[in-house]
Amino acid sequence: MNETPPIKSPTLRQHQRQFFWQILFPMLFVALIGLAAGGLVTWAAFANKGDARLWADISLIWLLAPMLLLALVAAIAAGGLIYGLARLTKATPRLTARLQELADSGAKGLRRIADGTTKPFVWMEQAAAVFKSAIRLLLGRK
């Protein structure tokens, strides 16, 4: 197979720099801070006869806090959805009645337009039938 050399355009180099500084570096920085905090907690818990239970409780609080925040956001969103659906349920009968009135008036208008477009053709058929009937009567045929 034909191996093509990698393209080193200025935009690709800029993308690689942006990827490092905007994605990879912040992720590694946060991971290092987390490892340092974990190491600090471990050192504080076990150095100089530290109270491991206290630090375990503190760690548990820090682990649960983001989940509690997410649960609060989810509860607020669910409450907002329930409130919105309750308001929509109360307003639906009035809105659907108005929509049905609009649909009925639209149907009447369309019927009027359809009747108006077919009226000349019906009139011509009637006139042709009357003309044929008059000719038959004049010629004495039934």
FENMONOR-V798162 format. One record per backbone hydrogen bond with DSSP energy under -0.5 kcal/mol. NH is the residue of the N-H (numbers start at 0). CO is the residue of the C=O. If there is no record, write none. Layout:
# FENMONOR-V798162
((NH:CO) (NH:CO))
This chain:
# FENMONOR-V798162
((2:0) (3:1) (7:5) (8:6) (12:8) (13:9) (14:10) (15:11) (16:12) (17:13) (18:14) (19:15) (20:16) (21:17) (22:18) (23:18) (24:19) (26:22) (27:23) (28:24) (29:25) (30:26) (31:27) (32:28) (33:29) (34:30) (35:31) (36:32) (37:33) (38:34) (39:35) (40:36) (41:37) (42:38) (43:39) (44:40) (45:41) (46:42) (48:45) (49:46) (51:49) (54:50) (55:51) (56:52) (57:53) (58:54) (59:55) (60:56) (61:57) (62:58) (63:59) (64:60) (65:61) (66:62) (67:63) (68:64) (69:65) (70:66) (71:67) (72:68) (73:69) (74:70) (75:71) (76:72) (77:73) (78:74) (79:75) (80:76) (81:77) (82:78) (83:79) (84:80) (85:81) (86:82) (87:83) (88:84) (89:85) (90:86) (91:87) (92:88) (94:90) (95:91) (96:92) (97:93) (98:94) (99:95) (100:96) (101:97) (102:98) (103:99) (104:100) (105:101) (106:102) (107:103) (108:104) (109:105) (110:106) (111:107) (112:108) (113:109) (114:110) (115:111) (116:112) (117:113) (118:114) (119:115) (121:117) (122:118) (123:119) (124:120) (125:121) (126:122) (127:123) (128:124) (129:125) (130:126) (131:127) (132:128) (133:129) (134:130) (135:131) (136:132) (137:133) (138:134) (139:135) (140:135))
